[in-house]
Amino acid sequence: MADQITDAAFDESVLKSDLPVLVDFWAPWCGPCRAVGPIVDEISKDYADRLHVFKMNVDENSITPAKYGIRAIPTLIIFKNGQVAAQHTGSMPKEEICKILETVL
């Protein structure tokens, strides 16, 4: 299962990570977010040795979503070496998320 991350922990856990990082920006009231959530949890298990996976609740953390221009959720951002390597907004099937991941990994 993907860990929750906060604004305070973002730089250390995401930007300074040795591995690529997938961050799911979401909110509990968002229907598409609830659809993507279990997929992100599966990816967390499937890619555990190659990728860190976090979820950030945009209602509880406003600094990081604003910094990355998050205006719609769910938004998935893949960070590699502290930089945005890929980004997608909206619900998508696991296969599509994995295709994007494979281009970064």
N, C-alpha and C positions, 0 to 999 in steps of 0.2 A: 504494500500500500504506500502511496506517495505521502511524504511528510508535509505538514503545513509549514509555511515559511512566513516570516514577518519582514517588514521594512528594515528593522534593526539587524536582522541576520542575513539580509540579502547579499550584501557585498562579500562577506566572508564565505558564505555557503555557495553562492552562485558564481560571482565574478572571479573569485580566486580558486575555484575548483580545478583540480587536476583533470577531471573527466568532463565531457560535455554535460550540460544540464538542460532538462526540459522543465519549463515552468508553465503551469496551467493557471491562468488568471481567471477567477470564477467568483460566483456569489451563490449563496444557498437558495435564493428566490428565482434563479435563472434556470428555466426548463432545459435549454440546450446544454447548460453546464452540468446539470444532473445526468444528462445522457452521456456526455463525454467523460465524466468523472470515473466511472468504472473502467473505461478503456484506458485512461491514464494510469489507474492502479494496476491493470494488467501489464501495461508497458513497463511500469516500475519493476515488476517481477521478471518479465521477459528479458529486460536489458540491464539487470542489476549489476552485472560485472563491467558494463561499458558506458553507463549513463546514470547520473543522479536525476531524480524526479521530485519536484516539489509542486505544491498547490498554494496559491496565494489568494486569500479572500479579499477582494477589492473593497468590500464594505469596511473591513477592519484595518486595511493598509492602503493608504492613499498616495504615499510618496512615490513608491516604485511604479505603480501603474501610470501615474502622471509623467514620470521621467521617460517612460517608454511609449507614451502616447496612446495608451489603452483607452479606447472610447466605446468598445463593444466587447461583450464576453459571450462565450468563452474565447479567450485568445491564448494560443500556445506559442511560446517563444523558446527556441533552442539557442542556448548560449554555448560558445566554444572559445576558449582562451579569453574569457571576459567580454566577448563581443557577441552581438546578435548574429547568429548564423542562418536562422530561418524563422519565419513567423507566419502564423495562420490564424485568422479569426473566423469563428463559427464552428458548428458541429461538423464532424467528418468521421468516416469509419476508421477502424483501427488500421486496416491495410494502407490507407492513404497516409495516416500519421507515420506508420512504419517506413513507408517509401521516403518521406521527407527525412526521417531520422537517419536512414541508411546513406543519404547523400552527405550528411554531416559527419557521421561516424567513420 
